[in-house]
């Protein structure tokens, strides 16, 4: 399906009888017998490793170390910097920082952060993990079975179809990014009540209650809160997103092998 294919990794055109996939998309030459021939062109052929039959130590380190701890550090640092720029010079008399009331509402900031971080994390992971897969830096996961529920199959790009989309075109990039954004936002909506509820609950514990709302000092309460929130979101939710693409790639390879053997 065209929206599943990462534009970075595909060739500029795909023949009408080639099945496009997320991780292994490329322009296949057709041999005389009509079978796909994934011959390398100009040194750009993928170096995909075969799917694993168990979770290896390297995969665990990649999922929870590189993507989990790494995302926590990056997301926490970015959120801390944003909070510092937004709040450090606020006058508590003319522009107090409160939990619910505008203009400086930490509850509103929390809600926006959840959606933005889920969205950006999903899109970035779809690019970075597939890049590592294509270069052979990590092995796909191949021991899990594909789901049968149609909506889950749609979410995981498993309802494949043939198409003639021109890869790396503006339309391809647009459709790809929109499809990834939709899935990131779906996850944000699912987990929003829990994350938002816990975040607001913690803020009520550290804020100063007055006149029906909780007040916070511009230094360092918002900055530390945003750092912790961003780091925890990166630590908890980036690994499942990375694992998603490892599993998805394993299924794609197995399906491709099954088709080539027919």
N, C-alpha and C positions, 0 to 999 in steps of 0.2 A: 504494500500500500504506500502511496507516495508520501503521506505525512509521517510515516514511520522511518523513512530513510534519512539519515544524517547527511546533509549536503556536503559536509567537509570531506567525506570519505568516498563518495561516488564519483564516477566519471561524468563528463559533461552531458552524455546522452545515454539512454538505456533503450535497447531494442524492444520492440513491442512484445516479444515472447519471453522476455526475461522477468523473473519474479524478483521484485525489489525487497530487500530486507534491511533492518536497521544497521546491523554491524558488518554485514558481509556484502553490502551492495557494491556492485561494480559492473562495468559494461562487459558482458560475456560475448566472446566471438562464438559463432555457430559453426560447428564442424559439418562435414558433408552429411553425416547421419542425423543431424538435427539436435545433438546433445550439447549441453552447455560446456564451454571450454574456458575455464577461468585462467587464461594464460596471463602472466604478468606483462604489463606495458610500461616501459620507461621507468622501471624500478618502483612503481607505485602499487604493486600487488600487496594485499594484506598479509600479515604474518600471524594469522589467527592460530592459536594453539587448540588442540582437541579438547572437548568438554571433559571435566573431571568427573570421576565416579564417586568422589567424596570431597568434603571440604578440607582443603590443604592448609598448612600453616601459612603459606604465602597469601592465600586468599583471605584467611582470617586477619592477617596483618594489614592487607590492602583495604579490606572493608572497614575494620575497626580502628586501625592505626592511621594509615594514610588519609582515609576519608573521614573517619570519626574524629580522632584527636586533631588532625589537620584542619578540618572544617570548624571545630570548636575554637581553635586559636584564631583563625582568620575571621570568622563571624563575630566572635567576641571582640576582637580588636576593632573591626569596622563599626560595630554598634557603639562601642565606647567612644570612638572618635566622633561619630555623629551626635551622640548625646552631649559630649563636651562642647561641640560647636553650637548646639541648640540652647543649652541651659546654663553654661558656666557664668555668663555675664548678666543673668536675669536679676532684676531688682525685685526683691521679695515683697516690697510694699506696692509697687505699681503693676507688677506682672508676676504674681505668685505662682509657684508650681504646685498644682493640686492633682488629686487622683482623678476626679471626674469633671470638674468644671473647666471650661475653656477660658483663655486660649491655650494655656500650658497644661494639658491633661495627660497624665501618664497612662491612664486607661486607654485613651485614644491612641497614644503612641504605641502601646502594647499591641493593640488590634492591628494597626498598620504594619508593624514589624513582623507579626506572624504571617500575614499574607505575602508581604514582599520577600521574606526570607524563604518561605516555601517555594514561591514562584522562581526566584533566582537560583535557589539550590537545585531544583529539579532540572532547569534548563542547563545549568553549568555541568551538572553530573551527566546529563545525556551527552554532552560534548566530550568531557574529559574521560569518562570511563570507556566510552566507545573508542576514543583515540588510543587509550592504553590497550584495549582489546585488539584493535587493528594492528598495533605495533608489536604485539606478543608480550607486552609487559605484565599481563595477568591472564590466567587461564579461566575460560568460561566455566560455569557450573552446569553439570549435565546429569545430575542424579535425581532431580525433581521432576514430577509429572506435570504436564500442562493442565491448567484448570479447564473445566467444562462449562462453567457458568458464563453465559454469553456476554454479560456486562464486564466481567473480569477479563475475559478474552479480548474485548475491545480495549480495555484500559491497558493491557499488556501487549498490544499490537499483534495479536495472534490471528485475527481474521484477515488472512492474506488474500491478495488479488493481483492479477496482472495489470500493468498499466504502461503508458508510453510517455511518462513525464520527463521533461528535460531537466536533468539533475544540475544543481547549482544555479538554476535560474532564480530570478527574483521571486516568482510565484512559488517555486519549490521551497526556498528559504522561508517565505512568509507562512506557508502552510505548515512546514515543519515546526517553526517556533510557536505558532498558535496552538498546534496540537499538544506540544509539550507544556505550554502555559496552562492549558485547560486541565491537564492532569495534575500539575502542581497546585492549582487552585482548588481542585476537588479534594486533595489531601488536606489543604489548609482549612477548608470548610468542615471536614470530618473531625479534625483534631482541635479546631478552634475553641469549642466550649471548654474542653479540659485545660488547655494551655492558658486561655484567658482567665478562667476561674482561678486557677492556681496562682497566676501572676498577680491578679488583683488581691487575692487573699494574703499573699506575702507582703504586698505593699501596704495593706492596712496594718500590718504588724510593726512596720518600721516608720510609718508616717505619724505626724502629730495631728490628732483629731481636733477640729475646731470649726464651729459654725456649719456643721453638717457635712464636712468634707475632710479629707486628709491632706496635710500640707508637708512639703518636702524642701529641704535646703538645696539650692542650685549646685552646691559642691558638697559632697560627692555622691549624693543619693541617686540621682538619675543616671549618672555615668556608670556607677557600679551595678545598678539594676540592669541597665541595658547590656553591659558586658556579660553578666551572668546569664541573662535571658538568651542573648545571641549565642553564647558558648554552649548552653544546654540544648538549644534547638539544633545547632550544628552537630553536637555529639550524639544526640538521640535519633535524629531523623536522616542525617546524611548517610550513615551505613546502610539502612534499608534501601535507600535510593540507589546506592552503588551496587548492592546485591541484586536489585531488580534487573539492572542491565547485564550483570554477569549471567543470571539465570536466563534472561531473554536471549542472549547471544547463544547460550547452550542449546536452547530450543531451536533457534534459527538454523544452527549448524546441523542438528539432527534432522530437522525437516528437509533441509537441502540435500543431505546425504540420502534420505529416504526417497526423494524425488529422482535423484541421479541414478539410483539403483533400479528404477522401474523400467 
